[in-house]
Amino acid sequence: MNSSDDINSVQIAVNGTLMRGLELNINLLKVNAKFVREDRTDPNYRLWSINDRHPGMLCSKDEGKEIDLEVWELSAEGLVTILNEEPPGLCVGRITLSNGQSILGVLAEPYLVEGQKEITSLQGWRAYIAEKGNS
């Protein structure tokens, strides 16, 4: 359930370059999205680095971990704008948060992660960026 009573308002979980301070965060800010909170998925997700440009996350009931993400609130129109600006292969689906709540979130189509570097063990894009910067 959204924190807003506006029926045109939706919440979306983002796990990569849309997060605060990162490359595509401006896309959320341009549609007047509001940061709600930091959160995590339940332990059923895997994460890959897609050509070191952005992450791709998939649900995996057997091999996953909790993945760090941010929850943002925006208009339905803003969500469409964001989706049209996402890299090919990223889409919106249902994500289960660590508290069991189900929310819309950015996921990867399975083909996108084929042959890419898995970074699930780091449990988040920011941790991957930090590790990559220290190597």
N, CA, C and O atoms as a DFTB+ gen file, in Angstrom:
540 C
 N C O
     1  1       0.840      -1.180       0.000
     2  2       0.000       0.000       0.000
     3  2       0.882       1.239       0.000
     4  3       1.887       1.290       0.709
     5  1       0.514       2.219      -0.780
     6  2       1.284       3.443      -0.886
     7  2       1.031       4.349       0.298
     8  3      -0.032       4.296       0.915
     9  1       2.017       5.185       0.616
    10  2       1.870       6.118       1.719
    11  2       0.952       7.268       1.336
    12  3       0.477       7.995       2.209
    13  1       0.697       7.443       0.059
    14  2      -0.147       8.528      -0.416
    15  2      -1.559       8.012      -0.654
    16  3      -1.756       6.848      -1.006
    17  1      -2.549       8.898      -0.457
    18  2      -3.928       8.522      -0.732
    19  2      -4.267       8.711      -2.200
    20  3      -5.356       8.329      -2.629
    21  1      -3.370       9.287      -2.977
    22  2      -3.584       9.513      -4.396
    23  2      -3.547       8.179      -5.128
    24  3      -2.533       7.483      -5.086
    25  1      -4.634       7.813      -5.796
    26  2      -4.676       6.513      -6.453
    27  2      -3.751       6.464      -7.665
    28  3      -3.460       5.386      -8.183
    29  1      -3.291       7.620      -8.113
    30  2      -2.353       7.650      -9.235
    31  2      -0.907       7.552      -8.778
    32  3       0.004       7.662      -9.598
    33  1      -0.681       7.350      -7.498
    34  2       0.659       7.253      -6.944
    35  2       1.041       5.783      -6.783
    36  3       0.244       4.962      -6.329
    37  1       2.291       5.471      -7.169
    38  2       2.792       4.106      -7.022
    39  2       4.161       4.139      -6.352
    40  3       4.872       5.142      -6.404
    41  1       4.507       3.037      -5.731
    42  2       5.845       2.885      -5.180
    43  2       6.602       1.890      -6.040
    44  3       6.040       0.916      -6.541
    45  1       7.902       2.161      -6.199
    46  2       8.760       1.269      -6.978
    47  2      10.083       1.090      -6.233
    48  3      10.641       2.036      -5.676
    49  1      10.561      -0.149      -6.242
    50  2      11.858      -0.469      -5.644
    51  2      12.911      -0.446      -6.747
    52  3      12.747      -1.082      -7.788
    53  1      14.000       0.299      -6.508
    54  2      15.093       0.382      -7.482
    55  2      16.363      -0.153      -6.842
    56  3      16.588       0.028      -5.645
    57  1      17.200      -0.816      -7.648
    58  2      18.369      -1.495      -7.082
    59  2      19.678      -1.131      -7.756
    60  3      20.675      -1.831      -7.580
    61  1      19.696      -0.043      -8.529
    62  2      20.924       0.282      -9.252
    63  2      21.081       1.758      -9.518
    64  3      20.988       2.574      -8.601
    65  1      21.317       2.103     -10.761
    66  2      21.694       3.464     -11.120
    67  2      20.589       4.493     -10.908
    68  3      20.846       5.691     -11.020
    69  1      19.362       4.059     -10.603
    70  2      18.299       5.005     -10.248
    71  2      18.392       5.458      -8.786
    72  3      17.713       6.406      -8.392
    73  1      19.215       4.797      -7.988
    74  2      19.310       5.139      -6.565
    75  2      19.949       6.513      -6.370
    76  3      20.651       7.022      -7.243
    77  1      19.688       7.092      -5.211
    78  2      20.191       8.432      -4.871
    79  2      21.687       8.553      -5.125
    80  3      22.474       7.692      -4.732
    81  1      22.063       9.646      -5.791
    82  2      23.457       9.947      -6.031
    83  2      24.098       9.197      -7.182
    84  3      25.267       9.428      -7.488
    85  1      23.360       8.302      -7.828
    86  2      23.938       7.525      -8.919
    87  2      23.477       8.069     -10.276
    88  3      22.614       8.945     -10.348
    89  1      24.060       7.542     -11.328
    90  2      23.974       8.092     -12.675
    91  2      22.563       8.430     -13.162
    92  3      22.353       9.511     -13.713
    93  1      21.600       7.540     -12.974
    94  2      20.259       7.773     -13.525
    95  2      19.241       8.275     -12.501
    96  3      18.051       8.352     -12.805
    97  1      19.692       8.614     -11.299
    98  2      18.770       9.139     -10.286
    99  2      18.044      10.388     -10.780
   100  3      16.910      10.647     -10.377
   101  1      18.685      11.150     -11.638
   102  2      18.069      12.352     -12.193
   103  2      16.748      12.015     -12.886
   104  3      15.840      12.845     -12.918
   105  1      16.633      10.805     -13.442
   106  2      15.385      10.403     -14.097
   107  2      14.223      10.358     -13.104
   108  3      13.103      10.735     -13.447
   109  1      14.479       9.903     -11.884
   110  2      13.436       9.916     -10.851
   111  2      13.122      11.344     -10.423
   112  3      11.958      11.707     -10.254
   113  1      14.151      12.140     -10.252
   114  2      13.952      13.513      -9.791
   115  2      13.189      14.343     -10.824
   116  3      12.394      15.206     -10.451
   117  1      13.419      14.095     -12.121
   118  2      12.727      14.838     -13.180
   119  2      11.218      14.594     -13.179
   120  3      10.455      15.443     -13.641
   121  1      10.779      13.439     -12.663
   122  2       9.337      13.150     -12.619
   123  2       8.777      13.374     -11.210
   124  3       7.701      12.883     -10.867
   125  1       9.533      14.128     -10.403
   126  2       9.113      14.490      -9.038
   127  2       8.868      13.292      -8.128
   128  3       8.000      13.338      -7.256
   129  1       9.628      12.223      -8.331
   130  2       9.538      11.067      -7.437
   131  2      10.068      11.464      -6.062
   132  3      10.952      12.312      -5.945
   133  1       9.523      10.849      -5.044
   134  2       9.926      11.123      -3.662
   135  2      10.567       9.871      -3.065
   136  3       9.998       8.780      -3.107
   137  1      11.773      10.056      -2.504
   138  2      12.443       8.955      -1.808
   139  2      11.624       8.584      -0.586
   140  3      11.238       9.460       0.188
   141  1      11.353       7.293      -0.401
   142  2      10.567       6.811       0.742
   143  2      11.490       6.208       1.803
   144  3      11.436       6.595       2.971
   145  1      12.351       5.245       1.386
   146  2      13.224       4.586       2.367
   147  2      14.210       3.649       1.676
   148  3      14.027       3.264       0.521
   149  1      15.250       3.297       2.407
   150  2      16.127       2.201       2.005
   151  2      15.480       0.915       2.493
   152  3      14.804       0.913       3.522
   153  1      15.677      -0.163       1.776
   154  2      15.073      -1.439       2.144
   155  2      15.913      -2.556       1.539
   156  3      16.975      -2.309       0.967
   157  1      15.425      -3.784       1.672
   158  2      16.083      -4.959       1.090
   159  2      15.011      -5.915       0.587
   160  3      13.870      -5.907       1.051
   161  1      15.409      -6.729      -0.368
   162  2      14.517      -7.797      -0.814
   163  2      14.506      -8.903       0.233
   164  3      15.298      -8.884       1.176
   165  1      13.613      -9.857       0.064
   166  2      13.728     -11.080       0.855
   167  2      14.924     -11.854       0.285
   168  3      15.477     -11.436      -0.732
   169  1      15.336     -12.953       0.897
   170  2      16.594     -13.606       0.485
   171  2      16.484     -14.475      -0.776
   172  3      17.161     -15.498      -0.879
   173  1      15.654     -14.087      -1.714
   174  2      15.426     -14.897      -2.907
   175  2      15.786     -14.197      -4.209
   176  3      15.147     -14.428      -5.236
   177  1      16.801     -13.345      -4.175
   178  2      17.164     -12.591      -5.380
   179  2      18.647     -12.729      -5.678
   180  3      19.468     -12.873      -4.773
   181  1      18.976     -12.682      -6.972
   182  2      20.367     -12.704      -7.437
   183  2      20.622     -11.443      -8.242
   184  3      19.700     -10.878      -8.831
   185  1      21.889     -10.995      -8.266
   186  2      22.247      -9.730      -8.884
   187  2      23.477      -9.908      -9.779
   188  3      24.431     -10.591      -9.405
   189  1      23.446      -9.291     -10.960
   190  2      24.554      -9.325     -11.901
   191  2      24.941      -7.905     -12.277
   192  3      24.108      -6.999     -12.247
   193  1      26.205      -7.713     -12.632
   194  2      26.660      -6.469     -13.226
   195  2      26.525      -6.617     -14.735
   196  3      27.109      -7.520     -15.333
   197  1      25.758      -5.733     -15.341
   198  2      25.559      -5.787     -16.786
   199  2      26.571      -4.839     -17.433
   200  3      26.373      -3.625     -17.488
   201  1      27.652      -5.433     -17.916
   202  2      28.731      -4.676     -18.565
   203  2      29.266      -3.531     -17.700
   204  3      29.716      -2.514     -18.229
   205  1      29.219      -3.690     -16.388
   206  2      29.675      -2.669     -15.433
   207  2      28.951      -1.330     -15.592
   208  3      29.477      -0.298     -15.177
   209  1      27.757      -1.330     -16.183
   210  2      26.979      -0.101     -16.378
   211  2      25.791      -0.017     -15.428
   212  3      25.455       1.063     -14.940
   213  1      25.160      -1.148     -15.169
   214  2      23.997      -1.185     -14.279
   215  2      23.783      -2.630     -13.828
   216  3      24.303      -3.558     -14.448
   217  1      23.014      -2.823     -12.746
   218  2      22.753      -4.187     -12.299
   219  2      21.531      -4.786     -12.982
   220  3      20.689      -4.081     -13.539
   221  1      21.465      -6.094     -12.918
   222  2      20.282      -6.833     -13.335
   223  2      19.931      -7.793     -12.215
   224  3      20.778      -8.576     -11.787
   225  1      18.694      -7.747     -11.732
   226  2      18.268      -8.580     -10.605
   227  2      17.162      -9.532     -11.049
   228  3      16.242      -9.154     -11.774
   229  1      17.281     -10.784     -10.592
   230  2      16.276     -11.809     -10.860
   231  2      15.891     -12.503      -9.574
   232  3      16.700     -12.615      -8.653
   233  1      14.657     -12.968      -9.511
   234  2      14.220     -13.787      -8.383
   235  2      14.778     -15.192      -8.573
   236  3      14.745     -15.738      -9.676
   237  1      15.296     -15.777      -7.483
   238  2      15.860     -17.117      -7.523
   239  2      15.595     -17.779      -6.180
   240  3      16.300     -17.514      -5.206
   241  1      14.606     -18.620      -6.122
   242  2      14.168     -19.194      -4.844
   243  2      15.224     -20.059      -4.170
   244  3      15.152     -20.278      -2.961
   245  1      16.204     -20.557      -4.922
   246  2      17.168     -21.485      -4.332
   247  2      18.538     -20.894      -4.032
   248  3      19.226     -21.383      -3.137
   249  1      18.953     -19.864      -4.748
   250  2      20.327     -19.398      -4.640
   251  2      20.447     -17.917      -4.327
   252  3      21.517     -17.345      -4.537
   253  1      19.417     -17.284      -3.842
   254  2      19.443     -15.845      -3.676
   255  2      19.929     -15.361      -2.326
   256  3      20.239     -16.140      -1.425
   257  1      19.982     -14.050      -2.225
   258  2      20.315     -13.336      -0.994
   259  2      19.418     -12.110      -0.914
   260  3      18.703     -11.799      -1.866
   261  1      19.451     -11.408       0.226
   262  2      18.791     -10.108       0.325
   263  2      19.610      -9.108      -0.483
   264  3      20.838      -9.097      -0.400
   265  1      18.936      -8.275      -1.259
   266  2      19.600      -7.273      -2.090
   267  2      19.152      -5.883      -1.623
   268  3      17.960      -5.635      -1.441
   269  1      20.113      -4.989      -1.434
   270  2      19.811      -3.611      -1.030
   271  2      19.094      -2.876      -2.152
   272  3      19.403      -3.051      -3.330
   273  1      18.132      -2.052      -1.760
   274  2      17.414      -1.244      -2.736
   275  2      16.832      -0.010      -2.062
   276  3      16.932       0.161      -0.847
   277  1      16.224       0.841      -2.872
   278  2      15.522       2.024      -2.380
   279  2      14.091       1.981      -2.876
   280  3      13.812       1.501      -3.975
   281  1      13.190       2.489      -2.053
   282  2      11.777       2.595      -2.431
   283  2      11.480       4.063      -2.708
   284  3      11.798       4.936      -1.900
   285  1      10.872       4.321      -3.849
   286  2      10.493       5.663      -4.279
   287  2       9.000       5.693      -4.579
   288  3       8.419       4.679      -4.967
   289  1       8.387       6.846      -4.399
   290  2       6.979       7.036      -4.739
   291  2       6.878       8.046      -5.868
   292  3       7.529       9.091      -5.842
   293  1       6.063       7.728      -6.854
   294  2       5.918       8.601      -8.004
   295  2       4.549       8.408      -8.635
   296  3       3.809       7.490      -8.281
   297  1       4.226       9.280      -9.568
   298  2       2.951       9.168     -10.270
   299  2       3.007       8.010     -11.256
   300  3       4.086       7.582     -11.665
   301  1       1.843       7.510     -11.633
   302  2       1.785       6.449     -12.634
   303  2       2.392       6.949     -13.947
   304  3       3.086       6.196     -14.631
   305  1       2.141       8.190     -14.300
   306  2       2.718       8.783     -15.499
   307  2       4.246       8.832     -15.390
   308  3       4.952       8.551     -16.358
   309  1       4.745       9.189     -14.214
   310  2       6.191       9.214     -13.986
   311  2       6.811       7.837     -14.137
   312  3       7.919       7.703     -14.657
   313  1       6.096       6.811     -13.683
   314  2       6.594       5.441     -13.802
   315  2       6.763       5.063     -15.269
   316  3       7.764       4.452     -15.644
   317  1       5.795       5.423     -16.093
   318  2       5.898       5.137     -17.529
   319  2       7.114       5.850     -18.117
   320  3       7.849       5.268     -18.915
   321  1       7.327       7.098     -17.729
   322  2       8.490       7.857     -18.211
   323  2       9.783       7.156     -17.808
   324  3      10.685       7.004     -18.632
   325  1       9.881       6.732     -16.563
   326  2      11.077       6.033     -16.065
   327  2      11.313       4.748     -16.866
   328  3      12.438       4.477     -17.289
   329  1      10.267       3.968     -17.072
   330  2      10.409       2.703     -17.794
   331  2      10.911       2.927     -19.216
   332  3      11.721       2.150     -19.721
   333  1      10.439       3.970     -19.850
   334  2      10.866       4.262     -21.224
   335  2      12.324       4.692     -21.296
   336  3      12.919       4.653     -22.373
   337  1      12.916       5.102     -20.170
   338  2      14.304       5.534     -20.141
   339  2      15.263       4.477     -19.593
   340  3      16.476       4.684     -19.579
   341  1      14.718       3.344     -19.143
   342  2      15.564       2.272     -18.614
   343  2      16.305       1.566     -19.748
   344  3      15.803       1.505     -20.870
   345  1      17.501       1.031     -19.465
   346  2      18.223       0.277     -20.495
   347  2      17.412      -0.934     -20.967
   348  3      16.632      -1.492     -20.196
   349  1      17.591      -1.341     -22.223
   350  2      16.890      -2.526     -22.731
   351  2      17.149      -3.748     -21.857
   352  3      18.267      -3.965     -21.388
   353  1      16.111      -4.534     -21.647
   354  2      16.229      -5.757     -20.847
   355  2      15.823      -5.579     -19.402
   356  3      15.659      -6.565     -18.683
   357  1      15.654      -4.330     -18.955
   358  2      15.152      -4.091     -17.603
   359  2      13.649      -3.841     -17.701
   360  3      13.170      -3.226     -18.654
   361  1      12.920      -4.324     -16.709
   362  2      11.471      -4.214     -16.724
   363  2      10.962      -4.085     -15.287
   364  3      11.743      -4.139     -14.337
   365  1       9.673      -3.918     -15.143
   366  2       9.069      -3.834     -13.818
   367  2       8.304      -5.121     -13.544
   368  3       7.571      -5.628     -14.393
   369  1       8.496      -5.632     -12.334
   370  2       7.774      -6.811     -11.879
   371  2       7.524      -6.688     -10.387
   372  3       7.809      -5.647      -9.797
   373  1       7.001      -7.728      -9.775
   374  2       6.758      -7.736      -8.335
   375  2       8.003      -8.237      -7.623
   376  3       8.589      -9.250      -8.006
   377  1       8.400      -7.512      -6.579
   378  2       9.535      -7.857      -5.730
   379  2       9.013      -8.035      -4.319
   380  3       8.159      -7.271      -3.869
   381  1       9.518      -9.035      -3.621
   382  2       9.145      -9.231      -2.223
   383  2      10.244      -8.648      -1.344
   384  3      11.416      -9.007      -1.465
   385  1       9.843      -7.743      -0.459
   386  2      10.784      -7.102       0.456
   387  2      11.054      -8.001       1.657
   388  3      10.367      -9.000       1.869
   389  1      12.063      -7.631       2.436
   390  2      12.466      -8.446       3.584
   391  2      11.352      -8.596       4.624
   392  3      11.338      -9.567       5.381
   393  1      10.414      -7.634       4.663
   394  2       9.296      -7.729       5.615
   395  2       8.102      -8.479       5.042
   396  3       7.058      -8.565       5.689
   397  1       8.243      -9.025       3.828
   398  2       7.180      -9.790       3.196
   399  2       6.269      -8.968       2.289
   400  3       5.442      -9.529       1.571
   401  1       6.413      -7.654       2.316
   402  2       5.596      -6.790       1.455
   403  2       5.966      -7.019      -0.005
   404  3       7.139      -7.189      -0.336
   405  1       4.968      -7.023      -0.869
   406  2       5.181      -7.132      -2.300
   407  2       5.039      -5.745      -2.907
   408  3       4.092      -5.020      -2.598
   409  1       5.985      -5.372      -3.775
   410  2       6.034      -4.023      -4.335
   411  2       6.537      -4.123      -5.776
   412  3       7.240      -5.071      -6.125
   413  1       6.182      -3.157      -6.599
   414  2       6.749      -3.096      -7.940
   415  2       8.239      -2.805      -7.831
   416  3       8.669      -2.057      -6.953
   417  1       9.016      -3.391      -8.714
   418  2      10.455      -3.151      -8.687
   419  2      11.102      -3.424     -10.025
   420  3      10.516      -4.069     -10.895
   421  1      12.313      -2.928     -10.183
   422  2      13.062      -3.114     -11.429
   423  2      13.733      -4.488     -11.402
   424  3      14.475      -4.817     -10.477
   425  1      13.457      -5.272     -12.431
   426  2      14.034      -6.602     -12.595
   427  2      14.659      -6.699     -13.980
   428  3      14.404      -5.866     -14.850
   429  1      15.475      -7.721     -14.169
   430  2      16.091      -7.978     -15.473
   431  2      15.363      -9.126     -16.151
   432  3      14.894     -10.060     -15.501
   433  1      15.281      -9.037     -17.464
   434  2      14.833     -10.188     -18.225
   435  2      15.976     -11.200     -18.203
   436  3      17.139     -10.802     -18.277
   437  1      15.680     -12.490     -18.102
   438  2      16.747     -13.497     -17.943
   439  2      17.860     -13.432     -18.978
   440  3      19.019     -13.671     -18.639
   441  1      17.543     -13.117     -20.228
   442  2      18.599     -13.085     -21.257
   443  2      19.666     -12.039     -20.942
   444  3      20.819     -12.188     -21.348
   445  1      19.291     -10.992     -20.226
   446  2      20.207      -9.888     -19.965
   447  2      21.401     -10.308     -19.108
   448  3      22.488      -9.750     -19.255
   449  1      21.215     -11.279     -18.222
   450  2      22.289     -11.657     -17.298
   451  2      23.185     -12.763     -17.840
   452  3      24.206     -13.081     -17.229
   453  1      22.823     -13.355     -18.976
   454  2      23.630     -14.437     -19.541
   455  2      25.040     -13.940     -19.849
   456  3      25.217     -12.956     -20.567
   457  1      26.037     -14.626     -19.302
   458  2      27.430     -14.283     -19.552
   459  2      27.930     -13.069     -18.790
   460  3      29.050     -12.616     -19.028
   461  1      27.128     -12.530     -17.880
   462  2      27.519     -11.345     -17.110
   463  2      28.084     -11.767     -15.746
   464  3      27.906     -12.908     -15.319
   465  1      28.754     -10.847     -15.079
   466  2      29.383     -11.126     -13.784
   467  2      28.332     -11.109     -12.674
   468  3      27.659     -10.101     -12.460
   469  1      28.201     -12.234     -11.974
   470  2      27.257     -12.279     -10.853
   471  2      27.874     -11.595      -9.638
   472  3      29.028     -11.845      -9.290
   473  1      27.087     -10.728      -8.998
   474  2      27.557      -9.968      -7.829
   475  2      26.623     -10.152      -6.629
   476  3      26.613      -9.331      -5.711
   477  1      25.844     -11.227      -6.645
   478  2      24.883     -11.494      -5.571
   479  2      25.533     -11.464      -4.196
   480  3      24.946     -10.948      -3.245
   481  1      26.736     -12.009      -4.081
   482  2      27.392     -12.108      -2.768
   483  2      27.604     -10.742      -2.125
   484  3      27.700     -10.647      -0.901
   485  1      27.678      -9.681      -2.930
   486  2      27.879      -8.332      -2.391
   487  2      26.565      -7.689      -1.931
   488  3      26.574      -6.684      -1.221
   489  1      25.467      -8.265      -2.332
   490  2      24.129      -7.873      -1.887
   491  2      23.735      -6.441      -2.254
   492  3      22.909      -5.833      -1.573
   493  1      24.317      -5.901      -3.322
   494  2      23.870      -4.582      -3.739
   495  2      24.807      -3.924      -4.728
   496  3      26.000      -4.225      -4.771
   497  1      24.254      -3.022      -5.523
   498  2      25.019      -2.298      -6.539
   499  2      26.042      -1.356      -5.920
   500  3      27.171      -1.260      -6.403
   501  1      25.649      -0.653      -4.839
   502  2      26.607       0.262      -4.190
   503  2      27.836      -0.493      -3.676
   504  3      28.963      -0.015      -3.809
   505  1      27.618      -1.657      -3.095
   506  2      28.736      -2.465      -2.593
   507  2      29.627      -2.901      -3.756
   508  3      30.851      -2.936      -3.621
   509  1      29.028      -3.229      -4.882
   510  2      29.815      -3.614      -6.051
   511  2      30.648      -2.438      -6.547
   512  3      31.836      -2.594      -6.829
   513  1      30.037      -1.269      -6.655
   514  2      30.761      -0.072      -7.101
   515  2      31.937       0.211      -6.158
   516  3      33.037       0.530      -6.611
   517  1      31.699       0.092      -4.842
   518  2      32.756       0.337      -3.864
   519  2      33.884      -0.678      -4.032
   520  3      35.056      -0.302      -4.007
   521  1      33.555      -1.945      -4.200
   522  2      34.581      -2.964      -4.366
   523  2      35.363      -2.753      -5.655
   524  3      36.586      -2.890      -5.677
   525  1      34.662      -2.425      -6.713
   526  2      35.308      -2.192      -8.003
   527  2      36.250      -0.986      -7.920
   528  3      37.319      -0.985      -8.531
   529  1      35.853       0.028      -7.168
   530  2      36.689       1.212      -6.999
   531  2      37.932       0.959      -6.186
   532  3      38.922       1.678      -6.323
   533  1      37.896      -0.067      -5.331
   534  2      39.050      -0.398      -4.478
   535  2      39.976      -1.423      -5.111
   536  3      41.010      -1.765      -4.538
   537  1      39.610      -1.916      -6.292
   538  2      40.473      -2.944      -6.904
   539  2      41.403      -2.377      -7.939
   540  3      42.185      -3.115      -8.537
